[in-house]
Amino acid sequence: MVTSVLVWLIAILGLIMIVGGIWGLVILWNQTAWTRLPLRYYGMTIGMICGGFAMWGIAQGLRLLLLILANVPP
């Protein structure tokens, strides 16, 4: 039970990171209309999106591990 709560928590946090990274890209896109921003700012937002996908992948792997362990005979 505790592990399934952990899976949902990791998945939700990964989704929040992805949405936050996309929101950061939108803000940067609007800023480039006025000034020229360095590429490292874009790298930070893309890194945040990739971190969210990594957390989502960890959550799915943990979910699959729970599914395997639930179906293994004692």
C-alpha positions as CSV (number, residue, x, y, z in Angstrom):
1,M,0.0,0.0,0.0
2,V,2.8,2.4,0.9
3,T,4.7,1.7,-2.3
4,S,1.6,2.3,-4.5
5,V,1.2,5.7,-2.8
6,L,4.9,6.4,-3.6
7,V,4.3,5.4,-7.2
8,W,1.4,7.9,-7.5
9,L,3.4,10.6,-5.7
10,I,6.4,10.2,-8.0
11,A,4.1,10.2,-11.1
12,I,2.3,13.4,-10.0
13,L,5.6,15.2,-9.2
14,G,7.0,14.1,-12.6
15,L,3.9,15.6,-14.3
16,I,4.2,18.8,-12.3
17,M,7.9,19.1,-13.4
18,I,6.9,18.6,-17.1
19,V,4.2,21.2,-16.9
20,G,6.5,23.6,-15.0
21,G,9.2,23.1,-17.7
22,I,6.8,23.8,-20.5
23,W,5.5,26.9,-18.6
24,G,9.2,28.0,-18.3
25,L,9.6,27.6,-22.1
26,V,6.5,29.7,-22.7
27,I,7.8,32.5,-20.5
28,L,11.2,32.4,-22.2
29,W,9.6,32.4,-25.6
30,N,7.7,35.6,-24.7
31,Q,10.9,37.2,-23.3
32,T,12.8,36.6,-26.6
33,A,10.5,39.0,-28.3
34,W,12.1,41.8,-26.3
35,T,15.6,40.7,-25.6
36,R,18.1,38.1,-26.6
37,L,18.5,35.4,-23.9
38,P,21.4,33.0,-23.6
39,L,20.8,29.4,-24.6
40,R,21.6,28.1,-21.1
41,Y,18.2,29.4,-19.9
42,Y,16.5,27.1,-22.5
43,G,18.8,24.3,-21.3
44,M,17.5,24.6,-17.8
45,T,13.9,24.4,-18.8
46,I,14.5,21.4,-21.2
47,G,16.4,19.7,-18.3
48,M,13.4,20.2,-16.1
49,I,11.1,18.6,-18.7
50,C,13.6,15.7,-19.1
51,G,13.7,15.3,-15.3
52,G,10.0,15.1,-15.2
53,F,10.0,12.3,-17.8
54,A,12.6,10.5,-15.9
55,M,10.6,10.6,-12.7
56,W,7.6,9.4,-14.7
57,G,9.6,6.5,-16.0
58,I,10.8,5.6,-12.5
59,A,7.2,5.6,-11.3
60,Q,6.1,3.3,-14.2
61,G,9.0,0.9,-13.4
62,L,8.1,0.8,-9.8
63,R,4.4,0.2,-10.8
64,L,5.5,-2.7,-13.0
65,L,7.6,-4.1,-10.2
66,L,4.6,-4.0,-7.9
67,L,2.5,-5.8,-10.5
68,I,5.2,-8.5,-10.9
69,L,5.5,-9.0,-7.2
70,A,1.7,-9.3,-6.8
71,N,1.5,-12.1,-9.4
72,V,4.4,-14.2,-8.1
73,P,3.2,-17.3,-6.3
74,P,4.4,-17.5,-2.7
